[in-house]
């Protein structure tokens, strides 16, 4: 079992362990405003597959990491500690609902677009959706959300 700890990356991106209860509601402020100056820009590489989260006109997927805008995400932290992940290239936000895991053009502070971040002892992170409680997972079975676990398929750096 991996341990958790708080981590501050370069004074820009603060990712914290799951501190609030899973049922907490996302803050209702600034939901559709553009990125703020204190929002971090980050790419996310899966520890099992080595692929990066990527959003283009070709779809939301994982792809070979290349540092391009489709692989860069603005990370906004809501008052309750959850994060919104908005793609730099498309402006779409990652959402998980009973209808699927996708990016959508209308970003909001809804629980479906809010993600708890768990930081592992090795500095990698796991994203858990506030509404569905599923985690972002990339494996041979595809890029999806799945029941949260401690595998590298749900570990991102």
C-alpha positions as CSV (number, residue, x, y, z in Angstrom):
1,X,0.0,0.0,0.0
2,X,1.4,3.4,-0.9
3,X,1.5,6.2,1.6
4,X,0.1,9.7,1.0
5,X,1.6,13.1,1.6
6,X,1.1,16.6,0.6
7,X,3.2,17.9,-2.3
8,X,4.1,21.3,-3.6
9,X,5.6,21.3,-7.1
10,X,7.7,24.4,-7.8
11,X,5.4,26.6,-5.7
12,X,2.9,26.5,-8.6
13,X,0.9,23.3,-8.4
14,X,-0.3,22.3,-4.9
15,X,-1.8,18.9,-4.9
16,X,-3.2,17.7,-1.6
17,X,-4.4,14.4,-0.2
18,X,-8.1,13.8,-0.1
19,X,-8.9,16.0,2.8
20,X,-12.6,16.6,2.4
21,X,-15.3,14.0,2.5
22,X,-16.1,12.4,-0.9
23,X,-19.6,13.8,-0.8
24,X,-18.6,17.4,-0.3
25,X,-20.1,19.8,-2.9
26,X,-17.9,21.8,-5.3
27,X,-17.7,25.5,-4.8
28,X,-20.1,27.5,-7.0
29,X,-17.8,30.4,-7.9
30,X,-16.0,31.4,-11.1
31,X,-17.1,28.2,-12.8
32,X,-17.0,29.5,-16.4
33,X,-14.3,32.1,-16.1
34,X,-11.0,31.8,-18.0
35,X,-7.9,30.4,-16.2
36,X,-6.6,32.6,-13.3
37,X,-3.0,33.5,-13.1
38,X,-2.5,31.2,-10.1
39,X,-3.9,28.2,-11.9
40,X,-1.2,25.7,-12.8
41,X,-0.6,24.3,-16.3
42,X,0.3,20.6,-16.2
43,X,0.6,17.5,-18.4
44,X,-0.4,14.1,-17.0
45,X,1.6,11.0,-17.9
46,X,0.2,7.5,-16.9
47,X,2.7,5.5,-14.9
48,X,1.6,2.1,-16.4
49,X,1.2,3.0,-20.1
50,X,3.6,6.0,-20.3
51,X,0.9,7.8,-22.4
52,X,-0.4,11.4,-21.7
53,X,-3.9,12.7,-21.4
54,X,-4.7,14.4,-24.7
55,X,-7.7,16.3,-26.1
56,X,-8.0,17.3,-29.8
57,X,-10.6,17.3,-32.5
58,X,-9.8,13.6,-32.8
59,X,-11.2,13.0,-29.3
60,X,-10.2,12.7,-25.6
61,X,-7.7,9.9,-25.2
62,X,-4.2,9.1,-24.1
63,X,-1.4,9.5,-26.6
64,X,2.4,9.4,-26.8
65,X,3.7,12.2,-24.6
66,X,5.0,15.1,-26.7
67,X,4.4,18.3,-24.6
68,X,2.0,19.8,-27.1
69,X,-1.0,21.9,-26.2
70,X,-3.5,19.0,-26.5
71,X,-1.6,17.5,-23.6
72,X,-1.6,20.6,-21.3
73,X,-4.2,21.1,-18.7
74,X,-5.1,24.2,-16.7
75,X,-5.6,22.9,-13.1
76,X,-8.0,25.1,-11.1
77,X,-8.5,24.4,-7.4
78,X,-12.0,25.0,-6.0
79,X,-12.5,26.1,-2.4
80,X,-13.4,22.6,-1.3
81,X,-10.0,21.3,-2.6
82,X,-11.3,19.5,-5.7
83,X,-9.7,20.3,-9.1
84,X,-11.1,21.2,-12.5
85,X,-9.0,20.0,-15.5
86,X,-9.4,22.2,-18.6
87,X,-7.5,21.4,-21.8
88,X,-5.3,24.3,-23.2
89,X,-5.9,23.2,-26.8
90,X,-9.7,22.7,-26.8
91,X,-10.9,24.6,-23.7
92,X,-12.9,21.5,-22.7
93,X,-13.1,20.2,-19.2
94,X,-12.9,16.5,-18.1
95,X,-16.2,15.2,-16.9
96,X,-17.4,11.8,-15.6
97,X,-21.1,10.9,-15.4
98,X,-23.2,7.8,-15.7
99,X,-23.3,8.7,-19.4
100,X,-19.6,8.5,-19.9
101,X,-16.1,9.8,-19.3
102,X,-15.3,12.7,-21.7
103,X,-14.4,16.3,-22.2
104,X,-17.1,18.9,-22.6
105,X,-17.1,22.5,-23.9
106,X,-19.2,23.9,-21.1
107,X,-17.0,23.9,-18.0
108,X,-18.6,24.3,-14.6
109,X,-17.9,23.7,-10.9
110,X,-20.3,20.7,-11.0
111,X,-19.3,17.5,-9.1
112,X,-19.1,15.7,-12.4
113,X,-16.2,18.1,-13.4
114,X,-14.5,18.2,-10.0
115,X,-11.7,15.8,-9.1
116,X,-10.2,14.9,-5.7
117,X,-6.5,14.5,-5.9
118,X,-4.6,11.8,-3.9
119,X,-0.9,12.3,-3.8
120,X,1.2,9.1,-3.5
121,X,4.5,8.9,-1.6
122,X,6.4,8.8,-4.9
123,X,4.8,12.1,-6.0
124,X,2.4,10.7,-8.5
125,X,-1.3,11.5,-8.2
126,X,-4.7,9.8,-8.6
127,X,-7.8,11.7,-9.8
128,X,-11.2,10.7,-8.2
129,X,-14.4,12.2,-9.6
130,X,-16.5,13.9,-6.9
131,X,-19.8,12.7,-8.4
132,X,-19.1,9.2,-9.5
133,X,-16.2,8.4,-7.1
134,X,-14.5,6.6,-10.0
135,X,-10.8,7.3,-10.8
136,X,-9.1,8.1,-14.1
137,X,-7.6,4.9,-15.4
138,X,-5.5,4.0,-18.5
139,X,-4.8,0.3,-19.3
140,X,-5.0,-2.2,-22.1
141,X,-8.8,-2.0,-21.5
142,X,-8.8,1.6,-22.5
143,X,-8.8,5.2,-21.2
144,X,-11.7,5.4,-18.8
145,X,-12.8,5.8,-15.2
146,X,-12.9,2.8,-13.0
147,X,-13.3,1.8,-9.3
148,X,-10.4,3.5,-7.5
149,X,-7.4,1.2,-6.7
150,X,-3.7,1.5,-5.9
151,X,-2.4,0.3,-9.4
152,X,-0.1,2.3,-11.7
153,X,-3.1,2.4,-14.2
154,X,-4.5,5.2,-12.0
155,X,-1.2,6.9,-11.2
156,X,-0.3,10.1,-13.1
157,X,2.8,12.3,-13.0
